[in-house]
Amino acid sequence: MISPFNYRYANGIRCFFLKLYGAQIARGVQIHSRVRIQTPWNLALRYGCVLAQGANLHGKNRVEIGEYSIVDIEAMIRTDGWYGGERTAGPESWHSAPIVIGNWAFIGARAIVGGGSLVAEGEVIPPFSFRGMKLTSQGDFQPVKRNGHAASDHAYRRGTPQTPVVIPSATPVTDA
């Protein structure tokens, strides 16, 4: 017996309701459970893209996700927010811009993609990384990329030595 709560049925229901609210959804799109979409009328999902479990799409600007792209578990796609420092910096540091994710791109688990970001075709954003915009002293925005945890970032900077792997053999090798 097939359960009425099967993933395939629930995916169709999610897509149907998002289309009712104005989302542009192509065929073959998979929207897993617990996906949160703040403004579905600003959403465009191209053929075969996947929004994995718990993905968040927040903001008031347009989000376009290309063909066969994957937004992994608990990833945050946020079109607006405070950039360039403290929230007390004033309304001039509030930034809102659309996000375009190219075809065959991959947004890693718990990665954050901020407003104004352009993820190129086939690009991979690693898990726990940040892609967004930063307010400069001249008053314009420039791209910011940070990959991974601070601890792993530190390990890459200092360089990890390559140690050879030694596999002990069960019988010693002797010359005959």
QUIZI-V539721 format. One record per residue. N is the residue number from 1. OMEGA is omega in whole degrees, 0 to 359 (999 if undefined). Layout:
n & omega
N & OMEGA
N & OMEGA
This chain:
n & omega
1 & 179
2 & 180
3 & 176
4 & 179
5 & 178
6 & 183
7 & 183
8 & 179
9 & 181
10 & 178
11 & 178
12 & 179
13 & 179
14 & 180
15 & 179
16 & 182
17 & 177
18 & 176
19 & 176
20 & 180
21 & 172
22 & 178
23 & 175
24 & 185
25 & 179
26 & 178
27 & 175
28 & 180
29 & 176
30 & 177
31 & 183
32 & 183
33 & 177
34 & 174
35 & 181
36 & 180
37 & 185
38 & 182
39 & 183
40 & 180
41 & 176
42 & 186
43 & 174
44 & 179
45 & 182
46 & 188
47 & 171
48 & 180
49 & 184
50 & 169
51 & 186
52 & 186
53 & 175
54 & 178
55 & 182
56 & 175
57 & 185
58 & 175
59 & 186
60 & 179
61 & 185
62 & 173
63 & 179
64 & 182
65 & 187
66 & 182
67 & 176
68 & 176
69 & 182
70 & 170
71 & 191
72 & 188
73 & 176
74 & 176
75 & 182
76 & 174
77 & 188
78 & 185
79 & 181
80 & 180
81 & 179
82 & 180
83 & 175
84 & 173
85 & 188
86 & 175
87 & 181
88 & 182
89 & 178
90 & 184
91 & 180
92 & 179
93 & 176
94 & 185
95 & 177
96 & 181
97 & 180
98 & 179
99 & 176
100 & 177
101 & 185
102 & 179
103 & 176
104 & 178
105 & 179
106 & 175
107 & 186
108 & 181
109 & 178
110 & 173
111 & 179
112 & 176
113 & 184
114 & 183
115 & 179
116 & 182
117 & 174
118 & 178
119 & 186
120 & 179
121 & 179
122 & 182
123 & 178
124 & 173
125 & 187
126 & 176
127 & 177
128 & 180
129 & 182
130 & 173
131 & 181
132 & 182
133 & 179
134 & 178
135 & 179
136 & 181
137 & 178
138 & 178
139 & 176
140 & 184
141 & 177
142 & 182
143 & 177
144 & 176
145 & 173
146 & 184
147 & 170
148 & 178
149 & 177
150 & 181
151 & 180
152 & 176
153 & 180
154 & 180
155 & 179
156 & 182
157 & 184
158 & 177
159 & 178
160 & 183
161 & 178
162 & 179
163 & 180
164 & 178
165 & 181
166 & 179
167 & 180
168 & 180
169 & 181
170 & 179
171 & 180
172 & 180
173 & 178
174 & 176
175 & 181
176 & 999
